Amino acid sequence: MVMDSENDNTRPGESVATLPYRPGVGIMLLNDEGSVFVAQRIDMPSDAWQMPQGGIDKGETPLEAAWREMLEEIGTNRAELLAESRDWLTYDLPRDLATRLWRGRFRGQRQKWFAFHFTGTDRDIDITSHDHPEFSNWRWAPMIDLPALIVPFKRQLYQQLVDEFRPLIASAIG
């Protein structure tokens, strides 16, 4: 991405911290073994792997947004809901990203997370099914590894998710 000062809605010296969070959802999709779906973003060359996430459209509930994002980003919604995060979780983008993404209107995201049990097969997953794919590669990863796989500014959020969902998943999936 190229820095475009026209999209930077912060004034010189103004902190990105004064901007609001973009409302969104996140999806922890688990297979029968308890491993989590992670993917690499197509638009950011990196070794980082992330779980599906996205914005909430006007008039949509967070759960409706999660189902829609799952279908858009991984090409299937063959899943059953296991859990919803107790709280909305936030992360702040680094300033250089915050001033470029979403026209510089948001400091990061405030997300409601959902854990789902994947009821399909790996063949049901198609990260290229959407008009604008977000991912270039995907795999299943142990839940405990998630914080180490994500970009540094999302690590704390991923650790919170592991801490909250791990006990629920152990009893739900076995």
KAHU-V106623 format. One record per residue. N is the residue number from 1. RES is the residue in one small letter. SS is DSSP state (H for helix, E for strand, L for the rest). Layout:
((N | RES | SS) (N | RES | SS))
This chain:
((1 | m | L) (2 | v | L) (3 | m | L) (4 | d | L) (5 | s | H) (6 | e | H) (7 | n | H) (8 | d | L) (9 | n | L) (10 | t | L) (11 | r | L) (12 | p | L) (13 | g | L) (14 | e | L) (15 | s | L) (16 | v | H) (17 | a | H) (18 | t | H) (19 | l | L) (20 | p | E) (21 | y | E) (22 | r | E) (23 | p | E) (24 | g | E) (25 | v | E) (26 | g | E) (27 | i | E) (28 | m | E) (29 | l | E) (30 | l | E) (31 | n | L) (32 | d | L) (33 | e | L) (34 | g | L) (35 | s | E) (36 | v | E) (37 | f | E) (38 | v | E) (39 | a | E) (40 | q | E) (41 | r | E) (42 | i | L) (43 | d | L) (44 | m | L) (45 | p | L) (46 | s | L) (47 | d | L) (48 | a | L) (49 | w | L) (50 | q | E) (51 | m | L) (52 | p | L) (53 | q | E) (54 | g | E) (55 | g | E) (56 | i | L) (57 | d | L) (58 | k | L) (59 | g | L) (60 | e | L) (61 | t | L) (62 | p | H) (63 | l | H) (64 | e | H) (65 | a | H) (66 | a | H) (67 | w | H) (68 | r | H) (69 | e | H) (70 | m | H) (71 | l | H) (72 | e | H) (73 | e | H) (74 | i | H) (75 | g | L) (76 | t | L) (77 | n | L) (78 | r | L) (79 | a | E) (80 | e | E) (81 | l | E) (82 | l | E) (83 | a | E) (84 | e | E) (85 | s | L) (86 | r | L) (87 | d | L) (88 | w | L) (89 | l | E) (90 | t | E) (91 | y | E) (92 | d | E) (93 | l | L) (94 | p | L) (95 | r | H) (96 | d | H) (97 | l | H) (98 | a | H) (99 | t | L) (100 | r | L) (101 | l | H) (102 | w | H) (103 | r | H) (104 | g | H) (105 | r | L) (106 | f | E) (107 | r | E) (108 | g | E) (109 | q | E) (110 | r | E) (111 | q | E) (112 | k | E) (113 | w | E) (114 | f | E) (115 | a | E) (116 | f | E) (117 | h | E) (118 | f | E) (119 | t | L) (120 | g | L) (121 | t | L) (122 | d | H) (123 | r | H) (124 | d | H) (125 | i | L) (126 | d | L) (127 | i | L) (128 | t | L) (129 | s | L) (130 | h | L) (131 | d | L) (132 | h | L) (133 | p | L) (134 | e | L) (135 | f | E) (136 | s | E) (137 | n | E) (138 | w | E) (139 | r | E) (140 | w | E) (141 | a | E) (142 | p | E) (143 | m | H) (144 | i | H) (145 | d | H) (146 | l | H) (147 | p | H) (148 | a | H) (149 | l | H) (150 | i | L) (151 | v | L) (152 | p | H) (153 | f | H) (154 | k | H) (155 | r | H) (156 | q | H) (157 | l | H) (158 | y | H) (159 | q | H) (160 | q | H) (161 | l | H) (162 | v | H) (163 | d | H) (164 | e | H) (165 | f | H) (166 | r | H) (167 | p | H) (168 | l | H) (169 | i | H) (170 | a | H) (171 | s | H) (172 | a | H) (173 | i | H) (174 | g | L))
